[in-house]
């Protein structure tokens, strides 16, 4: 299952794209914790999924969440 989410912000700076899913990294103000995207990625990995990001300068970022297909136990 793939879920695509596009935000309405100014995008992610190139200098952060490779680090945006790390703990304590934030594209916002210094007062932000930088916890949310790390938490999302950590939990997706635990489920066998993943998250990727596409972001061009001054354009909204696009996140793609990939979840494994759930199959009913037999």
Long-range contacts (C-beta under 8 A, 24 or more apart in sequence): 1-66, 1-67, 1-68, 1-69, 2-64, 2-65, 2-66, 2-67, 3-64, 3-65, 3-67, 4-62, 4-63, 4-64, 4-65, 5-62, 5-63, 5-64, 5-65, 6-60, 6-61, 6-62, 6-63, 7-60, 7-61, 7-63, 8-60, 9-60, 9-61, 10-58, 10-59, 10-60, 11-55, 11-56, 11-57, 11-58, 11-59, 11-60, 11-61, 12-53, 12-55, 12-61, 13-57, 14-57, 17-53, 17-55, 20-53, 21-51, 40-65
